[in-house]
Amino acid sequence: MGRSNIRRQIAEVLADGKVSSALCRFANDYVASRERIYSGKNFLELREEISSAKQRAAGKMEVLAERFAEKLREKGAKVFFASSGHEARDYILRLASGRGVRTVVKSKSMASEEIHLNEYLQENGLEVVETDLGERIIQIYGQRPSHMVMPAIHLSRHEVAGIFSREGGEELPPDPGLLVKVARERLRQKFLSAGMGISGANIAVAETGTLIMVTNEGNGRLTTTLPPVHVVIVGLEKLVETMADAVPILEALPRSATAQAITSYVTFITGPAQGIDLEGNNIVKDMHVILLDNGRTRMSRDPVFKEALQCIRCASCLNVCPVYQQIGGHVFGHVYTGGIGAVLTAFFHGLEQSADIQSLCIGCERCKDFCPGKIDIPRLILELRKRVVEKEGLPFVPGFVLKKVLPARKLFHGSLRLASRIQGPFIDRKKGTVNLPPFLVGGLKNLPPLAGRPLRVRAAGGGGLSIRAAGRPKAGLFAGCLVDFVYPEIGQSVEKVLQSGGIGCVFIAGQTCCGYPARQMGDPGAMAVLARQNLSAMKQAGVDYIVTPCPTCTHALKNIYPSLLKQDSVYGPLAEETSARTYDFADFIYRQGYTKKGMLFKALGKKVAYHDSCHLKRSLGVAEQPRELLKMAGADLVEMKGADECCGFGGSYLLKYPEISGRILNKKLKNIIDS
């Protein structure tokens, strides 16, 4: 896509505002509706069943494909294995030409979008008509789907009315009921005249040769039964071993996709449809099933990315993605959209096609909580990002900072000190921010100013953080870059609170950036260098606990370092040992509050809304502890809407895509105000 092109697309879609308006409206209702429809269901158990079934199927994908094909052939269907999209397209065109087909009707097939089938058939003289309402709308409009389940979700009813009005040459009001009726009337003749129907499938059951379609319109059944030739395009990842394996998918798919207990139609197809010809004779229609590989077997053999084959295409990850809500799938996607779409794109269309798409993931990790396939999409995105960087390298400036500046602790910290001294002319005293030239950091307008005296200087100068009283447990403060260089007063407050509970506190000398930005930018090797520096510094500090007020740093020290350095015979064990005694500040104080008699809480007496940090809640499992602390301090805690939705910061994401970050932040601020 090209970095300049994607920035242009982001600017255009945000300036228009219609996409984010439509998607945010849906997202605001989705979470509550989904929660209601899952009431009485154990989602965690259900996703375990789905992930287990899909893992088993992926592990023997080619064996199941042969078994599935054998069963279908026994029923009279013809089965074709297509290794690529090109092979699948050519097969369909040859079939259509041989049968004299002029009109093709289609339903329920993202796989056909994946192989760009419509354009190919139209270029070769065939009329191709999408019959699912959303697909039909965007086909007339000349767009591709922006969502894997609701392809026209980004359009308003007024826009749809305009699309249908232009198509039919008559002015239609934005009445959804009327527009559906008009679409139905216009499609009826297409169904009756079509020589071929093309569909997809949600599930393919190997033991019976059954294809299962889940739809909310009757067009899927018309497409698969009315035309004399029925072609099914189904990706190999849709295979499951038994009908029992299909059951949990059928339970989760409508609930996760559209918050429905069940869709209007659940269609089971086992072999060709039967019919009656014009003379009244019984006939068996022609059925062709194309089993599409196009990178899927390669994915099944990849030790990391085979997990993506657990996707059931519900798109719940899109429904809760803060980035998708702002820019939609035409920017955040190729054919398949969102974070999971970036992963699929890398295997179905090539790594170069997914390079810019994957960069749009902010890493909030909300998607993995909602995924019924139990896919850790953020982890897959990070691995994808790593492979992109290995192939293409980092841009010069980020690469220089990660490789040359961050590992050189004195150079890094000295640069920040220098910046704090020369920022004066750019500080807006009223707003308390540093105004940035637009050419400096990708359009970012302002940042909080750097502190005149960072925390490490205040600690060394006797301003606290040096309590080592004999006999008292000692906590080492790992401040993190923001607390150290931007908000040092937070670090000093941490020290005061710890003291009140009888805990000594020292600033860990020698600490530097935790390295998380390097990992997020696709260079875990650069993070490993910083991890070793920090682990050495923490060991030398000789403290009982490591406490940090930064959730991202806590996540890095506690979760990432042990995994990152597990092959390192020296630092791997040290990372494990350090992880075991590392705590987020709020979690640590919560634990101490119930065990330390000296722990005092100032009476707050204010109405407070609490924002869940993405890393604190989802990576560290800390959610109730901060709330309990606020209550212990006498706060009137009010749960705001979307408390655990991303604030848009995302560390280096703010520098990379400030426009998206700003929009996500505005939504969060509105929720705070509304509370």
N, C-alpha and C positions, 0 to 999 in steps of 0.2 A: 504493500500500500504506500509506503514511503512516509517518513516522519512528518515532513512538511504537509503532505496531503492529509494525514490523519488529524493534524492540528487544525487545518482548514475545516475539515468535516466537523470537528468538535465545536469550533467557533460558530459554524453555521447552525447546527442543531440547537445549541444553547441560545443563540440569538433569536431563533424562531420561537422557542419555548413551548410549542404545541406537543412535542414528543414527551418532554419531561412532565408536562401537565397531565397528559393522559396516563402515563405510566405510574406516576406518583399517586394518582387517584386510585388506580387498581391496587397498587402495593399497600396503600393505607388500609384497605379493606381486607386484603388477602390473608394477612397473618391471623386476624381474629376469626375469619371464616374458616380457615384451615384448622385452627385450634378447636372450634366447635365440631367440625366434621370428624375429627380424630377422637372426640370424646368417647370414652369407653374402649378405645383401641390402645394397645401398647405399641407405640410407634417404634420404640427401641428394639423390641422383639421382632416386629415386622421387618424392620430394615436389616436385622441380622439374618432373617430367613431369605430375604431378597439377595443380599450380598453373598450369602453362602451358595445359593442356587446359581447366581451369575458367575461366581468364581469357578464353580465346578464346570459350568458350561464353557467358559473361556479356556479352561485347562485342557479341554478335549474338543475344541471348536470344530476341527476338520472331521473328526470321527462322528460328531453329532450331525454335521452337514450331510455326510454320506447316508446316515441312518434316516434323516429327514427326507432326503431325496428319494431314497428307496421306497419309503412309505407312500410318498406322493405319486411316484410312478405306478405303484400298485393300484392306486385309485384312478389312474388314467391321465394324470397331469404330466407335462413335459418339464424337465428341470435343466437349467443351464447354469453352470458355474462361471461367473464373470470375475476375472482377476482384477479388472480395472473398469472405470467408468466408460472408457472408450469401447470396450468389448460389450458392455451392457447396452449402450446406445445402438451400436451396429446390429446387435441381435434383434432389437425391437424394430429398427428400421427395415431390416430384411423381412421380418415377419409381417409388418404392415404392408410392405410393397407386394409380397407374395399373396396376401389376402385382399388386395385392392382396397385397403382402408384409406379413407379420405379424412374422416373426423375421429379424433381420439378424445375420450372423456377421462378425467383423472380424479382421484380422491386419495387423501391420506397417504402421502408419500414424500417425506423429507429426503429419502434416498434419491428420488428423481431430481430433487433440487440439487443434491450433492453432485450428481453427474451432469448437471445442466442439460437435462433431457428435452425440456420444452423448446429451447432455442434450436437444438439440433434437429428435432423433428420439423419445426417450422421452417428452418432453412432448406429442408428437403421437401417442402410443399404440402405438409400435413397441417390440418387445423387441429390445434390442441386447446382443449377447454378444461380449465380447473372448475370443479363443481362444488367443493367445500366453500362456504360463503366467504370466509376470510381469504382463502387462496384466490378465489375468483375476483374479489375486490382489488387485491394488489396486482393480479395479472392484468386487469383492465388498466390499472394505474401505471403499470410498467415498473413495478418495484419487485424486490424479493422479500420473503418473510422476515419480519423483525423479531420474531419470537417462535420458538419451536412448537408451541401448542396453539397460540393465538396469533397467527401471522399478521393480522391487521390491527393489533391492539394499539398501535401508535396513532391510529386515525380516529378522528371524532365522527359523530353521526352526520355532522354538517359536511365534512369532507367526503364521506361515503355517498351522501345524497348528490353531491356535485359530480362524483365519479359515475354514478349510475345515470344521472341526467345527461351527461355528455355522451355516454355510450348509446343511450336510446333516443337521443334527440328530443327529450321531453323534460320539462322542469319537475323535479320531484322534491317534496318537502323532507326535512330531516326526521322522518317518522320511522323508527326501526322496524315496526311491524309491517308497514307498507313496503319498505325497502326489501325486506325478506320475501314478501309476496311477489314483488317485481322480479327479483332474482330467480325465484322458483319458476315463474312463468317463462322467463327467457331461457332457462336451462332445459325445460321439458323437451323441446324439440331436439336439442343437442343429444340428450340421452337416447331418444328414439332413432336418430339417424346415425349414431356412432357405430363404427365398425370395430372399435377396440376400446376396452376399458382398462385403465392402468391404476393399480392401487399399491399400497404398501401394507405393512402389518406391524402391530405393536409387539407381538410375541409369535414365535414359531416353535411348536412343540415337536421334538424329534421322535418321541415314541409313537406318535399317531400320525405325523405328517399334517398337523392342524395349524392353520394360520388364524390368529386372533386379532380382530380389529376393534378398537375402542373409539366410538364417535358420538357426537351429539346431534348429528344430522343424518337423514336417511340416504343421503347421496352416496355414501360408501357402499351401501347394499345395492343401489341402482347401478353403480359403476361396475360392480363385480358380477352382476347377474343379467343385465339387459343386453349389452353388446355380445355378439357371437364369439369374440375373442377376449379373454381376460388375462392380463399380464400382471404378475405380482413382482415388485422389486423389494427384496428384503435383505438387509445387511446381516452378515453372519453373527453379529453381536446380539441379534434378537432371538437366537436359539436358546431354548432351555431343554433340559433332558426329559422331563415328565410333565404331565398335566398338573400334578401336585405342585411343581415348581412355579407354574403360571399363576396359581391362586393368590399368593401374597402380592404379586405384581399387580394383579387386577384389583386387589384391595387398596393398594397404595396409589396407583396411577391417577385415578380421578380425584382422590382426596388431595394429593400433592399438587396436581396440575391446576385444577379449577375449583378445589374445595367442594367437590360433589361426592356423595357416598357411592354413586354409580352413574355412569353416563347413560344417555338415552338409548344407545345401541351398543351391545357387546356381541360381535358377530364371529362365529366359529366357521371356518371354511376348511373342509377336508376333501380335497379333490374338486374336479370341474362341476359347475352348476348344470342342472338338468333343465330342459325347456321343451317347448312345443313349437314346431315350425308352422308355416302358414297353411299347410295341408292338415294340421292336427296331429302330426306324427311326433312321438317322443324323441328327443335328441339330447345328446350330451355336448355341451359347449366346449370350446377349445381353451385350455388353461395352460399357461406357461409361467413357471416360477423361476425368477433369476435370483440366485444366491450371490450377493455382491460382496466381494472381498475389499478391493480398493484400499489396502493398508491395514485391514482388520487382523489378518493373521500375523502380520508383523507386530502389531500392537500387542497381540496375545502372547508373543514371545519376549516382549520387553518387560524386565522384572519390575520396573516402576510403573509404566503407563498401562499395563494390563488391567489395572484397577479401574480405568476409565470405561472398560467394557461392562461394568456394572450399571452404567447409566440406563435408565428406563425411559428417557426422553420426556420426563414430566415437566421440566423447566422450572421446578420450584426454586432452583438456584438463581434463576433470572428474576423471579418474583420478589426475592428478598435482597437482591444485589443493589447497593447504593449507587454504583457507577452506571449500571444498566438503566436504572430509573431516571437518570439524568440525560443519557445520550442515546439509549435504545440500541437495538441490534444491528441497524444499518451501519453504525460506527463501531460498536463493540461486537463485531462478528464478521464472518466471511459468508458462509452458508449457515453453519451452526453458530449460535450466538453465545455471548457471555464467556465466563471462565472455562466451562466445560467445552464450549465451542472452540476456544483457542486450542485446547488439547486435541480435540478431534480433527481440527483443521490441519494441525501439524502432520498427522498421519494420513489423512484423506486427500489433502491438497498440497502438502509440502511445508517444511519448516519456515521457509521464507514468507509464506502467506500468513503465518500465525505470529510472526515476530512483533509487529506493532499491536496486534490484538491482545496478546498476552500482557503487554506492558500496561494495559489499561486496568488490570486487576489491582485494587488498592490493598488487598491482603487482609481485609477485616475478618475473614474466616466465618462469616455468618452463613454462607452457603452450605458448609459441611454439616451444620446443625440440622438443616432442613432436608438434606439429600436422603431419599428413601433407599438409594443404592449404597449408602455408607461410603461415598467417595470423598476422599480428602482432596478436594479440588485445589485449595491453596498450595498444598504440598506438590501437586502435579504441576501447577503453574510455576513454582520456584524451580523445579527440575527442568521444565521447558525453557525458562528464562536462562538457566545455566547453559543449556545446550545452544541456545541462540548466541549467547556471549562467546562460547567456545568456538562457534563457527564464524561469527561476524566481528567479535571483539566489542569493547565498549567505546563510546565516543571519547575523544581525546581528553576533555576536561574531567568527566567522571572517572575515567581510567587513571589519569594522573593523580587525582585526589586519593583514590583507593589504593593505588600501588606505591605512591611516593610520599604523600602527605600524612595520611592516617597512621601508617606504621611508625613514622618518625614522630614520636610523642612530643618532643620539644618543639619541633617545627609546627606541628598541628596546633598545639596550645599557644605557641608564640604568635601564630597567624591570627588566632581568635583574639588574643590580647591586643594585637596591633589594630585589628578591625574595630575593637571597642573604643580605641583612642581616636580613630579618624571618622567615626560614624556621626559625630556631633552635628555637622551642618545638614545632615539628612534626617535628623530626628524631628518628628512632628510632636511638639510638646503637648498639644491638646489631646491627641489620640494616643500618645505614648508608643508610637511605632516609628520604624525607620522606613522612609519612603525610598523605593528602589527605582532606578532608571528602567524603563520597560525592556531595554535590550539586554539587561544584566542576567536575569533569571527567568527566562521563558514567559514573560508577561506577568510575573508575580509583582504585585504593586507595593506591598509592605510586609515587614516582619517585625517581631518584637525586638527592641534594642538589646545588644549584649551588655551584661553588667560591667560596671567600671572595675569592680573587684570580684573575680570569680570565687566560688566557694573554696577552692584549693588554696587560694591566697589568704582568705579570711581564716581558714583553719590553721595555716602555718603561722599566721600573725597573732595567734592567741585569741581569735574570736570564737572560741568554742571548738567542738569536735576534737577534743584531745583528752577526754576524761578516761583515765585508766586506773581508777581506784582499786586497790587490792581487794580481792575476794568478790568483786562484782563481775557478773557475766559481761563480756564485751561484745559489742556489735560493730562490725566494720561497715561504714557507709559507702556504698557504691552509688555515686550520685547520678551518673548519666550526664551526657553533654548538656541537655537543656537545663537541668537543675544546677550543674556546675557553672555554666557560662551565661545563662540567661536569667534563671530564677534561683539564685543562691540562697535567698531568704527561706525557700522551702527546705533546703538542707539544714539550715540553722534551726528551723522549727522542728524538724525531725529529731535533731540532737536534744532539744529541750524536752520533747515528749518522752524520749527514751530515758533521759535523766530522771524524770518524774517517776518512772517505774523502777528505778534502781539499776538501770542498765548503762554501763559505760559505752561511750561512742567515740570511734576514731574515724577520721577521713582516711581512706585507703590510699596511701601515697603510691604513686606509680600507675594508678588507674588511668585508662584512656577510653576512647569510644568502644562500646561493647561490640561493634562490628555489624550490627543488624542491617544498617543501610547497604553494606557491601553484599550481604546475602540477598537482600531484596532486589538489588541491581543485577543479580546473576553471577556474582563472584564469591562463592563461599570460601574459596582459598584465601582471599583477602581477609575475610572474617576470621579464619583460623589463625592467621598471624596475630591479629588483635586479641583473640581468645587466649592464646598462650601468654601474651604480655600481661593480660589481666589476671589470669590464674596464678602466675608467678607473684604478682603484686598482692593478691589476696592471701596467698600462702605465707608470704613474708610478714603480713600484718598480724598474724597470730591471734585472730579473733575467734570467738565462739560462734557468731552468726554473721552472715552477710545480709544486710538490709538495704533495700533500694526503693525510693519513692517512684521510680519509673517502671511501669508495667512491662514496657518493651525490653528494658534491660533485664528485668527479672526473668522474663521469658527466655531471653538469650542465655543468661547464666544458668538457669535451672533446667531448661528443656533442650536448647539448641547445642550448647557446648558439649554435653556428653555424647550426643549423636554425631556431631561434627568431628570430634576427636577420638572416636571409639577405636580407630585403627592405630592411634598414637600410643605406644607403650608407656611413655612418660606422662603425657598430659591427659590421656584418656582416663586413667584412674583418678587423677587429681580433679578432673572435671566432674566425675561422679561424686567424689567426696564433697566438693564445693557445692554442687547442686543440692545435696541433702541438707545443707545448712543455709541455704539461700531463701529469703522470704521477701515478698512484697511488704512494704511498710504497713499498709492497712491490715493485712492479714496477720502480720507479726504482732501489732498492737492489740488487735482483737483477741488473739490468743493470750497475750499478757494481761489484758483487762480482766480476765476471769481467774487469773492465777496470782497476780501481783497486788498485794494490798496497798502498795504505795501509788498505784497508777491513778492519777486524778484526771477528771474531765471537767473542763470549763463549761459552765452552763451557757449553751448557745442561744436558746430561746428564739430561734428564727425559723421561718418556713423555708425548707430546703428541698430542691429537686436534685436527684443524683443521676449522673451520666455514667453508664458502664463503659469503661475502656474496653476496646475490642480484645486486646491481649490479656487484660486482667480477667475478664469473664470467660472468654472462649479458650484461651491458651493456658490459663492458670486455674480456672475454675473458682475464681474469687468473685462472688456477687453479693452474698448476704452479709459478709463480714463488714464491708464499709457502711452498709445501711444500719447494721446493729451499732456500730461505733457512733454514728450520727444520733441514733436514738439514745444511746448511753450518755451522749453529751447534751441531751435535752432538746434536740432539733425536732421541729414539726416536719417529718419526712413526707413529701408528696411524690407519688410515683408518676412521672411524666410519661406521656405517650412516646413510644419508641425509645425507651431509656437505653436499650442495648444496640441501637442503630449507630453506625459509624459517624464520627464527627467530621470526617473528611481530611484529617491531617495526614495520616499514613506515612509519617516521616519524610523520606525523600520524594514521596508521591506529590506532596505539596509543591515541591520545586519543579517537578516534571510536568504535572497537569494542574496548575493552580486554578484554572477556570472550573474544572470539575470539583476540585476540593472545596472551592468557595460555595458552589451550589449545594453540595452535601452539608456543609456547615450551616448555610442559611436555613435548611430544613430542620437541623438540630436546634438552632437558636429559636426558631418559631415554636418548636415543641416546648422549649424551656419557658418561653414567654407565656404560652397558652396554659402552662401548668399553674 
